[in-house]
Amino acid sequence: MTGRKLGGPIPFIKRNRGGLNMARFATAAIYGSAALVLATFAGWSSAAHSQTTLTMSSWVPPSHLLTKDVLSVWAQNVEKATEGRVKFQMLAKHPSAAPGTFDAVRDGLVDVSYVTASYTPARHIFPLLPELPGGGATAEINSVAFSRIHWKYFQPVNEYKGVKLLGVFTHGPGQMFNTKRPITKVEDLAGMKIRSGGGISEQMARALGASAFVKPAPESYELLSSGVADGTFFPLESIISFKLDSVVKYATLFPGGFYGSAFGFFMNEDKWNKLSKADQDAIMSVSGEALARLAGKAWDATDRAALEVMKKANIQIEEASPELIKGVQERSKDIIEKWKKDATAKGVDGAKVFAEFHEELKRVAASN
């Protein structure tokens, strides 16, 4: 009995060895499949939470609204829209001179930045439209109207080829500042050394009889304080941004600005193409017109603050006289017609788009 009891199971095991092996195989398969599933989910989880950090930079100081209220806020909006998958690191120093920003982004020296069309007028003809005299009353109106016109008419021609354009916007109405005398008529500008940002600003300075030269905005304080420049053309905001309240003595305010400056905001194309479609869509949801409105509102807020700073600094502020307005309008006709011809030569009906832009300015102003 004992032998049989001891020996009984052995034949059973032998007889069922194949079954046990199959069971072991099945168990291993189950555990292996579970491990594969877990690994797959882990991969998905890792991909879902993977993070891309892009560099961005600004050629104006950290205290300037473009840096702290536009770039930085936009970056926060992108991070939120992508649920933290896309973040930005602000470089301590811009990797190029301001006019070279387009090339710096295209060539990968920085992933995200912006440049004013005034600095690259030969390359970017279309953005000179909102730089022409007689725009809207605020940066928000000009920015939103220009953004709508750009994406409808200009983007298909693709003047920003080589980078991924994310948005366009403008600064506030451009005004006249100087250290010499009040400007009540065009003749008062004759021979005055005026620093400008180039583009329409430079063309207008020359058309009004000034001796114009082009220098980046951050150099304005030194130019005015040293006497190299007698005046500069800027939006009101620049009084704060470049600390000009201690050197400027006279300001002349033109309704809608007697010039403007338009900006393109863009990303390195290779970096953009490496982002997922979901993240690209999320980024564009806070770019385009949303970015134009963000920038416009920020500029308007600083323009209002700058006006108060000017008053406290006892800068003599003059509203443009009817004589000055008429003189500016007459001398700007050729510049406006030239833009229309240049735009038409590049494949856009310049006269039609110019008229539609001014209608869009009215629509935006009425809806704000």
Buried (B, 14 or more C-beta within 10 A) or exposed (E): EEEEEEEEEEEEEEEEEEEEEEEEEEEEEEEEEEEEEEEEEEEEEEEEEEEBEBBBBBBBEEEBBBBBBBBBBBBEBBBEBBEEBBBBEBBEEBBBEBBBBBBBBBBEBBBBBBBBBBBBBEBBBBBBBBBBBBBBBBBBBBBBBBBBBBBEBBBEBEBBEBBBBBBBBBBBBBBBBBBEBBBEBBEBBEEBBBBBBBBBBBBBBBBBBBBBBBBBBBBBBEBBBEEEBBBBBBBBBBBBBBBBBEBBBBBBBBEBBBBBBBBBBBBBBEBBEEBBEEBBEBBBEBBBBBBBBBBBBBBBBBBEBBBEBBEEBEBEBBEBBEEBBEBBEEBBEEBBEEBBEBBBEEEBEBEEBBEBBBEBBEEBBEEE
